[in-house]
Amino acid sequence: MKHAIFAALALALASAMAPAPAEAKGCLKGALVGGVAGHYAGHHGVVGAIGGCIVGRHLANERAKQQAAPPAPPAHGEPAPKPNG
């Protein structure tokens, strides 16, 4: 019974942190990996899944920022990149 209450509380907390399903990029993969790791590291699969979801979302957001950022201009003294074509 104690685990069911904890799981329900964790699910409610996770759903409150992810307001839109479209922003779940990275969460599912991270939750899967974190849940398995948490289970094997002391039967804390739910805690591992929540942590994995948070880390997965963070990494996906960082990757999206890097892809959206314009390329940095060359530093002074460095040759400009040659155009392909």
C-alpha atoms as a printed R data frame, in Angstrom:
   type eleno elety resid chain resno      x      y       z
1  ATOM     1    CA   MET     A     1  0.000  0.000   0.000
2  ATOM     2    CA   LYS     A     2  2.847  2.370   0.842
3  ATOM     3    CA   HIS     A     3  4.395  1.842  -2.617
4  ATOM     4    CA   ALA     A     4  1.086  2.511  -4.374
5  ATOM     5    CA   ILE     A     5  0.693  5.847  -2.578
6  ATOM     6    CA   PHE     A     6  4.287  6.777  -3.381
7  ATOM     7    CA   ALA     A     7  3.813  5.824  -7.035
8  ATOM     8    CA   ALA     A     8  0.614  7.879  -7.284
9  ATOM     9    CA   LEU     A     9  2.328 10.873  -5.691
10 ATOM    10    CA   ALA     A    10  5.305 10.517  -8.037
11 ATOM    11    CA   LEU     A    11  3.006 10.276 -11.049
12 ATOM    12    CA   ALA     A    12  1.123 13.393  -9.974
13 ATOM    13    CA   LEU     A    13  4.388 15.261  -9.486
14 ATOM    14    CA   ALA     A    14  5.710 14.155 -12.872
15 ATOM    15    CA   SER     A    15  2.522 15.170 -14.644
16 ATOM    16    CA   ALA     A    16  2.609 18.586 -12.968
17 ATOM    17    CA   MET     A    17  6.177 19.135 -14.157
18 ATOM    18    CA   ALA     A    18  5.331 18.272 -17.794
19 ATOM    19    CA   PRO     A    19  2.428 20.557 -18.704
20 ATOM    20    CA   ALA     A    20  2.233 19.642 -22.395
21 ATOM    21    CA   PRO     A    21  2.669 16.219 -23.974
22 ATOM    22    CA   ALA     A    22  4.521 17.798 -26.896
23 ATOM    23    CA   GLU     A    23  7.371 18.709 -24.557
24 ATOM    24    CA   ALA     A    24  8.056 15.121 -23.523
25 ATOM    25    CA   LYS     A    25 11.103 14.854 -25.776
26 ATOM    26    CA   GLY     A    26 13.767 12.876 -23.943
27 ATOM    27    CA   CYS     A    27 11.535 12.129 -20.961
28 ATOM    28    CA   LEU     A    28 10.368  8.683 -22.037
29 ATOM    29    CA   LYS     A    29 13.826  7.423 -22.921
30 ATOM    30    CA   GLY     A    30 15.301  8.871 -19.722
31 ATOM    31    CA   ALA     A    31 12.483  7.468 -17.599
32 ATOM    32    CA   LEU     A    32 12.993  4.007 -19.059
33 ATOM    33    CA   VAL     A    33 16.735  4.023 -18.429
34 ATOM    34    CA   GLY     A    34 16.367  5.637 -15.005
35 ATOM    35    CA   GLY     A    35 13.632  3.228 -13.958
36 ATOM    36    CA   VAL     A    36 15.716  0.186 -14.835
37 ATOM    37    CA   ALA     A    37 18.805  1.640 -13.151
38 ATOM    38    CA   GLY     A    38 16.800  2.583 -10.057
39 ATOM    39    CA   HIS     A    39 15.274 -0.874  -9.848
40 ATOM    40    CA   TYR     A    40 18.662 -2.566  -9.907
41 ATOM    41    CA   ALA     A    41 20.172 -0.028  -7.515
42 ATOM    42    CA   GLY     A    42 17.926 -0.833  -4.572
43 ATOM    43    CA   HIS     A    43 14.372 -1.250  -5.889
44 ATOM    44    CA   HIS     A    44 13.806  2.469  -6.445
45 ATOM    45    CA   GLY     A    45 12.454  2.234  -9.976
46 ATOM    46    CA   VAL     A    46  9.927  5.058  -9.605
47 ATOM    47    CA   VAL     A    47 12.498  7.456  -8.223
48 ATOM    48    CA   GLY     A    48 14.912  6.470 -10.985
49 ATOM    49    CA   ALA     A    49 12.233  6.981 -13.623
50 ATOM    50    CA   ILE     A    50 11.438 10.478 -12.348
51 ATOM    51    CA   GLY     A    51 15.114 11.385 -12.230
52 ATOM    52    CA   GLY     A    52 15.707  9.901 -15.677
53 ATOM    53    CA   CYS     A    53 12.813 11.879 -17.094
54 ATOM    54    CA   ILE     A    54 14.194 15.126 -15.676
55 ATOM    55    CA   VAL     A    55 17.696 14.439 -16.994
56 ATOM    56    CA   GLY     A    56 16.375 13.313 -20.377
57 ATOM    57    CA   ARG     A    57 14.316 16.495 -20.755
58 ATOM    58    CA   HIS     A    58 17.310 18.621 -19.797
59 ATOM    59    CA   LEU     A    59 19.571 16.930 -22.344
60 ATOM    60    CA   ALA     A    60 16.921 17.193 -25.089
61 ATOM    61    CA   ASN     A    61 16.456 20.906 -24.367
62 ATOM    62    CA   GLU     A    62 20.218 21.510 -24.457
63 ATOM    63    CA   ARG     A    63 20.490 19.642 -27.772
64 ATOM    64    CA   ALA     A    64 17.635 21.712 -29.224
65 ATOM    65    CA   LYS     A    65 19.322 24.953 -28.127
66 ATOM    66    CA   GLN     A    66 22.594 23.911 -29.784
67 ATOM    67    CA   GLN     A    67 20.850 23.026 -33.029
68 ATOM    68    CA   ALA     A    68 18.887 26.300 -33.076
69 ATOM    69    CA   ALA     A    69 21.890 28.513 -32.301
70 ATOM    70    CA   PRO     A    70 23.524 30.195 -35.303
71 ATOM    71    CA   PRO     A    71 27.128 29.182 -36.000
72 ATOM    72    CA   ALA     A    72 29.690 31.335 -34.240
73 ATOM    73    CA   PRO     A    73 31.644 33.767 -36.435
74 ATOM    74    CA   PRO     A    74 35.316 32.906 -36.920
75 ATOM    75    CA   ALA     A    75 37.694 34.431 -34.403
76 ATOM    76    CA   HIS     A    76 40.062 37.187 -35.471
77 ATOM    77    CA   GLY     A    77 42.913 35.747 -37.489
78 ATOM    78    CA   GLU     A    78 41.160 32.505 -38.447
79 ATOM    79    CA   PRO     A    79 40.197 31.956 -42.088
80 ATOM    80    CA   ALA     A    80 36.496 31.920 -42.874
81 ATOM    81    CA   PRO     A    81 35.053 28.489 -43.727
82 ATOM    82    CA   LYS     A    82 34.888 27.698 -47.435
83 ATOM    83    CA   PRO     A    83 31.393 27.346 -48.897
84 ATOM    84    CA   ASN     A    84 30.438 23.858 -50.047
85 ATOM    85    CA   GLY     A    85 29.518 23.558 -53.661
